[in-house]
Amino acid sequence: MKILRGLHSSDTQPVALTIGNFDGVHLGHQALLNELRSAAQSRGLQTGVVIFEPHPREFFTPQQAPARLTSLREKLEFFATLNIDNVHVCRFNASFAQMSAANFMNVLFEQLSAKFMLIGDDFRFGSGRVGDFALIEKIGSTLGFEVQAVHTVMHDSVRISSTAVRGALAAGQLRTAQRYLGRHYSISGRVVQGDQLGRKLGFPTANIQLKHNPAPLSGIYVVEVHAEGFGVLQGVASLGIRPTVKVHDKPVLEVHLFEFSQQIYGKHLRVEFLQKLRDEEKYPDLETLTRHIALDVANAKKWFIEHE
């Protein structure tokens, strides 16, 4: 898979293209990308995906932007598993925001050699978000590329969307989020140096650097951790602002791994959230906090035994 910055191509091979934010790469996104691949194969085209970084809402209203479900790295990893040929990462800035829908489509046709476009039925683009499927279809007929729409994927009468996934995670409904995603929700990142408090309390933790604020979920969770060089490990995780110790302005992800004492600073971890145990709480002292951590560990281990 080629990763390209901006709307340019490394060759002139024609492509079947789609555009979007693809936050979470949920089942609706996966259906679209699988259909794109099938359409490309039947037409002898490569597949191309155009995404925006940052998310347009992060650019326009950063204080009101929704929590990110996936980092750029995670998104690209998912695209690779879905066998996408080219991913164009477009920097969303003031000049890009002012580009008209018609000009944007012209760039896709001329710079990326788009011959086929597959678009979600709710997709909007261009300055003022005036671009929709009808406009793309009209421009496509003029420029000479085929356009198709893919319809929304539903689950139990609910439209699968990034917003629906965020809602399920915020409510602690991990199983519902799993149904929308087709997998357990996970967060990836590198282990960084913490304040060693967990070790002092008898529960050492791996502190994982989060790229974005806010996080889509918070609380104490049963987790499985895919650790670079160590396979799959079981543990319990806290994701929040650590109110008992020191309130952070950004969420902190701390993971206590069971029966594990290896040095993993700098390692890349993927933390899968399996079950919510409780909300984050503020305790009067460290002794009370320690008792609750011990109870969380016991409950998480019990959960793994019951779900073997």
C-alpha positions as CSV (number, residue, x, y, z in Angstrom):
1,M,0.0,0.0,0.0
2,K,1.3,3.4,-1.0
3,I,0.8,6.4,1.4
4,L,0.8,9.7,-0.4
5,R,0.6,13.2,1.1
6,G,-1.8,15.4,-0.8
7,L,-3.7,15.0,-4.0
8,H,-1.1,13.7,-6.4
9,S,-0.2,10.3,-7.8
10,S,3.1,8.5,-8.0
11,D,2.0,7.1,-11.4
12,T,-0.7,7.5,-14.0
13,Q,-2.5,4.2,-13.4
14,P,-6.3,4.9,-13.3
15,V,-8.0,4.3,-10.0
16,A,-11.3,3.5,-8.4
17,L,-11.6,6.1,-5.6
18,T,-13.5,6.8,-2.5
19,I,-13.4,9.8,-0.1
20,G,-14.1,10.2,3.6
21,N,-12.8,10.4,7.2
22,F,-13.2,6.7,8.0
23,D,-12.9,7.3,11.7
24,G,-13.1,3.9,13.4
25,V,-13.1,2.0,10.1
26,H,-16.4,0.4,11.3
27,L,-18.5,-2.2,9.4
28,G,-20.1,0.5,7.2
29,H,-16.6,1.7,6.1
30,Q,-15.5,-1.9,5.6
31,A,-18.5,-2.7,3.4
32,L,-17.7,0.4,1.3
33,L,-14.0,-0.4,1.0
34,N,-14.7,-4.1,0.1
35,E,-17.2,-2.9,-2.6
36,L,-14.5,-0.5,-3.9
37,R,-12.0,-3.3,-4.2
38,S,-14.5,-5.5,-6.1
39,A,-15.4,-2.6,-8.4
40,A,-11.7,-1.9,-9.1
41,Q,-10.9,-5.5,-9.8
42,S,-13.8,-5.8,-12.3
43,R,-12.7,-2.7,-14.1
44,G,-8.9,-3.3,-14.0
45,L,-8.3,-0.3,-11.8
46,Q,-6.2,0.3,-8.6
47,T,-8.0,1.3,-5.4
48,G,-7.5,4.7,-3.9
49,V,-8.8,6.3,-0.6
50,V,-8.7,10.0,0.1
51,I,-8.8,11.0,3.8
52,F,-8.4,14.3,5.6
53,E,-6.0,15.2,8.4
54,P,-7.0,16.7,10.7
55,H,-10.7,15.9,10.7
56,P,-12.5,18.9,9.2
57,R,-14.4,19.4,12.4
58,E,-11.1,19.5,14.3
59,F,-10.1,22.4,12.0
60,F,-13.3,24.4,12.1
61,T,-14.3,23.9,15.8
62,P,-11.5,22.2,17.7
63,Q,-13.2,22.6,21.1
64,Q,-16.3,20.9,19.8
65,A,-14.8,18.2,17.6
66,P,-15.9,14.6,18.4
67,A,-13.5,12.2,20.1
68,R,-11.3,10.4,17.6
69,L,-11.9,6.6,17.4
70,T,-8.7,5.9,15.5
71,S,-5.4,7.7,15.0
72,L,-4.0,8.2,11.5
73,R,-1.6,5.3,12.1
74,E,-4.4,3.0,13.1
75,K,-6.5,4.0,10.2
76,L,-3.7,3.3,7.7
77,E,-3.1,-0.1,9.3
78,F,-6.8,-1.0,8.8
79,F,-6.6,0.1,5.1
80,A,-3.6,-2.1,4.6
81,T,-5.5,-5.2,6.0
82,L,-8.3,-4.4,3.5
83,N,-5.8,-4.4,0.6
84,I,-6.2,-0.8,-0.5
85,D,-3.5,0.2,-3.1
86,N,-3.2,3.9,-2.5
87,V,-4.1,6.2,0.4
88,H,-4.0,10.0,-0.1
89,V,-3.7,11.9,3.2
90,C,-4.8,15.5,2.5
91,R,-3.9,18.2,4.9
92,F,-7.1,20.0,5.8
93,N,-6.3,23.7,6.1
94,A,-7.8,27.1,5.3
95,S,-7.1,26.9,1.6
96,F,-8.4,23.4,1.3
97,A,-11.6,24.3,3.2
98,Q,-12.2,27.1,0.6
99,M,-11.9,24.8,-2.4
100,S,-15.2,24.5,-4.3
101,A,-16.7,21.0,-4.8
102,A,-16.3,21.3,-8.5
103,N,-12.6,22.2,-8.2
104,F,-12.0,19.4,-5.8
105,M,-13.6,16.9,-8.3
106,N,-11.5,18.3,-11.1
107,V,-8.3,17.7,-9.0
108,L,-9.3,14.1,-8.3
109,F,-9.9,13.5,-12.0
110,E,-6.8,15.2,-13.3
111,Q,-4.2,14.4,-10.5
112,L,-5.3,11.0,-9.4
113,S,-6.7,9.6,-12.7
114,A,-10.0,8.7,-11.1
115,K,-12.2,6.6,-13.4
116,F,-14.7,5.3,-10.9
117,M,-15.9,6.8,-7.6
118,L,-17.8,5.0,-4.8
119,I,-19.3,7.4,-2.3
120,G,-21.3,6.9,0.9
121,D,-24.9,8.0,0.5
122,D,-24.5,10.7,3.2
123,F,-21.1,12.1,2.0
124,R,-20.7,15.9,1.8
125,F,-17.7,17.8,0.6
126,G,-16.3,21.1,-0.7
127,S,-16.7,24.7,0.6
128,G,-20.0,25.0,2.5
129,R,-20.4,21.2,2.2
130,V,-22.5,21.7,-0.9
131,G,-21.0,18.7,-2.7
132,D,-23.1,15.5,-2.6
133,F,-23.8,12.4,-4.6
134,A,-25.9,14.2,-7.1
135,L,-23.2,16.8,-7.8
136,I,-20.5,14.1,-8.0
137,E,-22.6,12.2,-10.5
138,K,-23.2,15.3,-12.6
139,I,-19.5,16.2,-12.7
140,G,-18.6,12.6,-13.4
141,S,-20.8,12.5,-16.5
142,T,-19.0,15.7,-17.7
143,L,-15.4,14.5,-17.0
144,G,-16.0,10.9,-17.9
145,F,-15.8,8.9,-14.8
146,E,-18.4,6.5,-13.3
147,V,-20.0,7.2,-9.9
148,Q,-21.9,4.9,-7.6
149,A,-23.3,5.3,-4.1
150,V,-23.1,2.7,-1.4
151,H,-26.0,2.6,1.1
152,T,-25.8,2.7,4.8
153,V,-25.2,-0.5,6.8
154,M,-27.7,-1.1,9.5
155,H,-27.6,-3.1,12.7
156,D,-30.9,-3.7,14.7
157,S,-32.4,-0.7,12.9
158,V,-29.5,1.6,13.9
159,R,-27.3,3.2,11.2
160,I,-23.7,2.1,11.7
161,S,-21.7,5.3,11.9
162,S,-18.7,6.8,13.8
163,T,-21.2,8.7,15.8
164,A,-23.0,5.5,16.8
165,V,-19.7,3.9,17.8
166,R,-18.8,6.9,20.0
167,G,-22.2,6.8,21.7
168,A,-21.8,3.2,22.5
169,L,-18.3,3.6,23.9
170,A,-19.3,6.7,26.0
171,A,-22.2,4.7,27.5
172,G,-19.9,1.8,28.4
173,Q,-21.7,-0.5,25.9
174,L,-18.6,-2.3,24.5
175,R,-20.5,-5.2,23.0
176,T,-22.6,-2.8,21.0
177,A,-19.5,-0.9,19.8
178,Q,-18.0,-4.3,18.9
179,R,-21.0,-5.1,16.7
180,Y,-20.7,-1.8,14.9
181,L,-16.9,-2.2,14.5
182,G,-16.7,-5.9,13.7
183,R,-14.0,-6.2,16.4
184,H,-13.2,-5.1,19.9
185,Y,-12.5,-1.4,20.2
186,S,-8.8,-0.7,20.7
187,I,-6.3,2.1,21.3
188,S,-2.7,1.9,20.2
189,G,0.3,3.8,21.3
190,R,3.8,3.7,22.6
191,V,4.7,3.1,26.3
192,V,6.2,6.3,27.9
193,Q,7.7,7.0,31.3
194,G,5.1,7.7,34.0
195,D,5.5,8.8,37.6
196,Q,5.9,5.2,38.8
197,L,3.0,5.6,41.3
198,G,1.5,2.2,40.2
199,R,4.8,0.5,41.0
200,K,4.9,2.1,44.4
201,L,1.3,0.9,45.1
202,G,2.2,-2.7,44.0
203,F,0.5,-2.5,40.6
204,P,3.0,-1.3,38.0
205,T,1.5,0.1,34.8
206,A,2.4,0.7,31.2
207,N,1.5,4.3,30.4
208,I,0.5,4.8,26.8
209,Q,0.8,8.1,25.1
210,L,-2.5,9.2,23.6
211,K,-2.5,11.3,20.4
212,H,-5.8,13.0,20.8
213,N,-8.1,14.6,23.3
214,P,-10.8,13.8,24.3
215,A,-10.8,10.0,24.4
216,P,-14.0,8.3,23.3
217,L,-14.3,6.3,26.6
218,S,-13.2,6.5,30.2
219,G,-13.2,4.3,33.3
220,I,-11.7,1.0,34.4
221,Y,-11.7,-1.9,31.9
222,V,-10.7,-5.5,31.4
223,V,-8.3,-5.5,28.5
224,E,-6.2,-7.7,26.2
225,V,-2.9,-6.1,25.1
226,H,-1.1,-7.0,21.9
227,A,2.5,-6.1,22.9
228,E,5.3,-5.7,20.4
229,G,7.6,-8.7,20.9
230,F,5.5,-10.2,23.7
231,G,2.3,-11.5,22.1
232,V,-1.1,-11.1,23.7
233,L,-1.3,-10.3,27.4
234,Q,-4.2,-9.9,29.9
235,G,-4.6,-6.9,32.1
236,V,-6.8,-4.1,33.6
237,A,-6.7,-0.6,32.3
238,S,-7.6,2.9,33.6
239,L,-8.4,5.6,31.1
240,G,-9.1,9.0,32.6
241,I,-7.7,12.1,34.3
242,R,-6.5,10.3,37.5
243,P,-8.6,12.5,40.0
244,T,-7.2,10.9,43.2
245,V,-3.6,11.6,42.3
246,K,-3.3,14.6,40.0
247,V,-6.0,15.9,37.7
248,H,-4.7,15.8,34.1
249,D,-6.1,18.1,31.4
250,K,-5.7,15.2,28.9
251,P,-6.7,11.6,29.5
252,V,-4.1,9.1,30.5
253,L,-4.2,5.4,29.6
254,E,-2.5,3.1,32.2
255,V,-2.4,-0.7,31.8
256,H,-1.5,-3.1,34.6
257,L,-0.5,-6.4,32.9
258,F,-1.0,-9.6,34.9
259,E,2.1,-11.7,35.8
260,F,4.4,-9.5,33.6
261,S,7.5,-7.7,34.7
262,Q,9.5,-7.0,31.4
263,Q,10.8,-3.6,30.4
264,I,8.6,-2.3,27.6
265,Y,9.3,1.5,27.5
266,G,9.1,2.6,23.8
267,K,7.2,-0.5,22.8
268,H,4.1,-0.2,20.7
269,L,0.9,-1.7,22.4
270,R,-2.6,-2.2,21.1
271,V,-5.1,-2.3,24.0
272,E,-8.4,-4.0,23.3
273,F,-11.2,-3.0,25.6
274,L,-13.3,-6.1,26.5
275,Q,-15.5,-5.2,29.5
276,K,-16.1,-2.1,31.6
277,L,-15.7,-2.7,35.3
278,R,-16.6,0.8,36.6
279,D,-16.3,4.5,36.2
280,E,-13.2,6.4,37.3
281,E,-13.6,7.7,40.9
282,K,-11.8,10.1,43.2
283,Y,-10.7,8.5,46.5
284,P,-9.8,10.3,49.8
285,D,-6.3,8.8,49.9
286,L,-3.9,6.4,48.2
287,E,-4.7,3.5,50.6
288,T,-8.3,3.6,49.4
289,L,-7.2,3.8,45.8
290,T,-4.9,0.8,46.3
291,R,-7.8,-1.3,47.7
292,H,-10.0,-0.5,44.7
293,I,-7.1,-1.3,42.2
294,A,-6.7,-4.7,43.9
295,L,-10.4,-5.3,43.5
296,D,-10.3,-4.3,39.9
297,V,-7.5,-6.7,39.3
298,A,-9.4,-9.5,41.0
299,N,-12.6,-8.8,39.0
300,A,-10.7,-8.6,35.7
301,K,-9.0,-12.0,36.4
302,K,-12.4,-13.5,37.3
303,W,-13.8,-12.1,34.0
304,F,-11.1,-13.9,32.0
305,I,-11.7,-17.2,33.8
306,E,-15.4,-16.9,33.1
307,H,-14.8,-16.1,29.4
308,E,-12.2,-18.7,28.6
